[in-house]
Amino acid sequence: MNKVKVTDEIFYIGADDETIDLFESQYKVPEGVSYNSYIIMDEKIAVMDTIDKRKTKEWLENLKMVLEDRTPDYLIISHLEPDHAASIQVLAEKYPDMQLVGNAKTFQMICNFFDMNLEGRTLTVKEGDVLSLGKHELSFYMAPMVHWPEVMVEYEKTEKILFSADGFGKFGALRIKENPAEAKLEDWTCEARRYYFNIVGKYGAPVQTLLKKASGLDIQIICPLHGPVLKENLEYYIGKYNVWSSYEPEDKGIFIAYASIYGNTKEAALKLAECIGKGEKVVLSDLSREDMSEAIENAFRYDRMVVAAPTYDGGIFPVMEDFLQHLKSKAYQKRKVGIIENGSWAPMAGKLMSGLLKEMKDIELMEPCVTVKSALNSDSIRAIEDLAKALTSR
């Protein structure tokens, strides 16, 4: 790889991982993922985060190419999650005079990951501190629980760059040739949304706090730890983060998430979509077969949702229960939700799904709760028609 410029004196030294199957051992990444790292070349040189151990060798080669015969003065540690921090000890041992820059929480946690002597090698920063590199100056802003407690972001005022840690990240390899800022809005949004709600989604309030801090900065470039460098239309990306972190629906539409054993509950979900008609955006997901993280993404994207599942062993069919527990853990809220249950002799799924939804914040349960007893009949079809009317009434 040739030197990849963010600006004339700031370079991208990260790497793509296109062989990984599951990010965090749970999220499918068919297009891979990028582990981003940057370097500021000035009178003093700052490396902005390291990289996952899967790509340490490639990262060190990229670093060496940019450094040429110089050595880094600082390693800025924005976030200790191993996909960004696994190579800290390797770099610290390679450059013994380099200082590690982090906050108090960083240095409380770092020894959980590494057995290394930090005496005399750390520079602890706090909110608003400034580190001068020469022409460039880094200001530090704490971002606890976005999405770990030690997270911080950095603002470089000369070139007006926000190094945003996991903020504004997305799934997908970059396949960089020369310029990392090649994101198209339509390409960015879907995988950035899936990334946000599945990884950061629980922490909307801390993200809002960070956005308020960022609103006071003149930001022209955003450099995240995953995904492309963002240089244009920044109001679009920041606007999306504001909507997502405030838990407001992004789009009007009805997401129908169903689980079906023999196909009867699926038929009920399809009947509901038919009754809703073409005047509304309707998205269906078979939870048994489709990616859970995409279902979570769609649940947050749209302003209404319907969950349809059979009773199973006196409870909720497992994949639906898993889906609802995921939503609860990610702070799902501010939505209208309809319920369709199925049960041949003792339907319980509706009551139990309702109970889980009531544990979430600002959920309006729509009436009627539709009960299907095995297969659709005239009574359950009428109930589905009534639910469709309730979901589409303004």
PyMOL commands that set and color helices and strands:
alter all, ss='L'
color gray80, all
select helices_A, chain A and resi 53-67+82-85+88-94+104-112+185-214+234-245+264-276+292-301+318-329+349-358+378-392
alter helices_A, ss='H'
color red, helices_A
select strands_A, chain A and resi 4-5+10-12+15-17+22-23+27-28+33-35+38-40+46-48+74-76+99-102+122-124+130-132+137-142+152-156+161-163+221-223+251-258+282-286+302-312+315-316+333-342+361-365+370-372
alter strands_A, ss='S'
color yellow, strands_A
deselect
rebuild
show_as cartoon
